[in-house]
Amino acid sequence: MIKSLHLVFKFPVDYTIYGGKTNTIIEHKELCETKGRLIWGQGSKRKNSAVSEKNRARIKKQIKNSNETYSFFLANNKGQRELYVGKMINIYDKGEIPDGSPLKDFIPRYYACNVGTPDDIDNGFVDVTTFFRIDTKHLDNITLESNGNKILSVNNSSSVFLVNINKELEKLLIELLRNPEAKFQYEVEQEDVPHVEIADDQPKAKPSKTSINSLISYKRDSKTSKKAIILASYLCEIDASHKDFISKVTKENYVEAHHLIPMEFQDNFAQSIDVEANIVSLCVGCHKKLHHAEYGVIKTLIEKLYDNRFGRLKDCNIGLTKEELLSYYK
């Protein structure tokens, strides 16, 4: 059985253009979160295609046959490795996206203007519906198709690699992509946020909207959720004695981020509710209770959380009564 073919792109985070620098990750991540789709162009001084016609055809066939196909983006961020993944829906060769194409709407502006023009230096594009960070330990689960060696064993100057992935990584990606909430909690865990001791409780503008599987919703910032968890010292805010297990990522008690006022009700508020004051740290059991328990159980938990957060929410110009909050959980 032929293994599915995937791609790895190596790139520096800081990209110099027009005499200034831009953060490649931020540019691509924000676009994907806003539009639910992203086209990544891989710049190169080489004139030949980043991926051969034969392998592009193979990838297109995989996608057509509903075989999960991924692009991995291996970043060099000031000497530190970061790994991101995108689920592919298409692949294009150099010159296949002409100037004026509507596809350019899914390319970050800082280089989209050059795509399809004589100044275009990209020799390949991948079209993906996700762009999120995964643990760099999974680099051990990615191997070169040509010889089976791990991707980290490569020392040449190439920036695009044909790879296979093992069952462990394949299973993780399928699980995350089928469960948006699990994916968000995973992203929160992966965020490398400096230690914070003081909450940033002040009014903020509403977040932008994002499109996931054609559903429009308000964007949740995983870094904000991670800060809320750090401020809670990785403890459950229902009961600090709830300690299930130590996270292999953070090496701390595993907890999850929960928006006390659910993000689906953002339209009811003039200010952002994606703020630390509205995000509580919960153990897995308490988090599941708020989503799946009978209302009587939920009511007791929400009342406790509301009493603890009322003042902080007010500082963020988020006003609601306890009864209004409870109505969101009925």
C-alpha positions, 0 to 999 in steps of 0.5 A, spaced: 500 500 500 502 506 497 503 511 503 499 518 502 504 523 500 505 530 504 509 536 504 514 540 509 516 547 508 521 550 511 521 557 512 524 563 517 519 567 521 521 574 519 520 575 512 524 582 509 520 585 504 520 592 501 525 594 506 521 592 512 520 585 516 513 582 517 512 576 521 510 570 516 506 566 521 502 571 524 500 574 517 498 567 515 495 565 521 490 571 521 488 570 514 486 563 515 482 564 521 479 570 518 477 566 511 477 559 513 482 558 508 489 560 506 494 559 500 501 558 502 506 561 497 513 558 497 518 563 495 525 560 492 530 563 487 530 556 483 526 557 477 524 549 477 517 547 481 517 546 488 513 540 487 514 536 480 508 535 476 507 527 477 507 529 485 502 534 484 498 530 480 498 524 486 497 529 491 491 532 487 488 525 486 489 523 494 485 530 495 479 528 490 479 521 493 478 524 500 485 522 503 487 526 508 493 530 505 497 535 509 502 541 509 507 542 515 510 548 516 517 548 519 519 555 522 525 557 524 523 563 530 529 566 532 533 559 533 527 555 535 523 550 531 515 551 531 511 546 527 504 548 524 500 544 519 495 545 514 489 540 511 490 541 503 485 542 498 489 543 492 496 545 490 498 549 484 505 550 480 508 557 479 504 561 474 497 557 475 495 563 479 494 569 475 494 576 477 487 578 478 485 571 480 480 571 486 485 566 489 489 571 491 484 573 496 487 567 500 494 569 500 497 574 505 497 581 502 505 582 503 506 578 497 499 577 494 501 583 490 506 580 486 503 573 485 502 572 477 506 578 475 514 578 473 516 579 480 513 573 483 518 569 486 514 563 488 515 556 485 509 553 488 503 554 492 498 549 497 491 551 498 489 549 506 483 550 510 487 550 517 494 553 519 495 551 527 501 549 531 502 542 533 508 540 538 515 539 535 515 532 538 511 530 532 517 531 527 519 524 529 513 522 526 515 525 519 519 521 514 522 523 507 518 519 502 525 517 498 529 514 504 524 513 510 529 518 514 526 523 519 525 530 517 530 532 522 536 528 519 536 533 513 541 538 512 541 540 505 538 547 503 532 545 500 525 548 503 520 543 500 520 536 502 516 530 500 514 526 506 510 521 509 507 521 516 506 515 521 499 513 524 500 516 531 500 523 527 495 521 522 490 519 528 492 526 532 490 530 526 484 527 524 481 527 531 483 535 532 480 536 525 473 533 527 473 536 533 474 544 533 473 544 541 479 539 542 483 543 536 482 549 540 484 546 547 490 543 543 492 550 541 491 553 547 496 548 550 501 549 545 501 557 546 508 559 549 506 565 553 511 568 558 508 568 565 503 573 567 501 575 574 496 581 573 490 580 569 489 585 563 482 587 565 480 592 560 475 593 555 477 591 548 474 591 541 470 585 539 474 580 535 474 579 528 469 573 525 472 567 522 469 561 518 470 554 519 466 549 515 462 554 512 460 556 519 461 564 521 463 565 528 467 570 533 475 568 533 477 566 540 485 567 541 488 561 544 494 566 547 488 570 551 486 563 554 493 561 555 494 567 559 487 566 563 490 559 565 496 561 567 493 566 572 489 561 575 495 557 576 493 551 572 488 550 577 480 548 576 476 554 578 470 550 581 475 546 585 482 547 586 483 540 588 481 537 582 487 535 579 487 529 574 493 529 570 500 532 569 500 535 561 506 532 557 506 539 554 506 544 560 508 539 565 503 542 569 496 540 572 492 539 565 486 544 565 482 547 559 479 554 557 472 555 558 468 562 556 464 563 561 459 567 557 459 563 550 462 566 544 456 565 540 453 571 544 458 576 542 453 580 539 449 581 545 455 585 547 459 592 545 466 590 547 470 583 546 468 577 551 474 574 549 478 577 554 481 573 560 476 576 565 471 571 561 475 565 561 475 560 566 480 555 568 477 548 569 478 541 570 476 536 564 470 533 569 467 540 570 468 543 563 464 537 561 459 538 566 458 545 563 457 542 556 453 536 558 450 536 565 443 537 567 441 544 568 441 543 575 448 541 576 450 547 571 446 552 575 450 551 581 457 551 577 455 558 573 453 561 580 459 560 583 463 562 577 459 568 576 460 571 583 468 570 582 468 574 576 462 579 576 467 585 578 473 583 573 467 583 567 465 589 569 472 592 569 472 590 561 465 593 560 461 587 560 455 587 564 450 582 565 446 579 571 447 572 574 440 570 571 442 573 564 448 568 564 444 562 566 439 563 560 445 562 556 446 555 559 439 553 558 
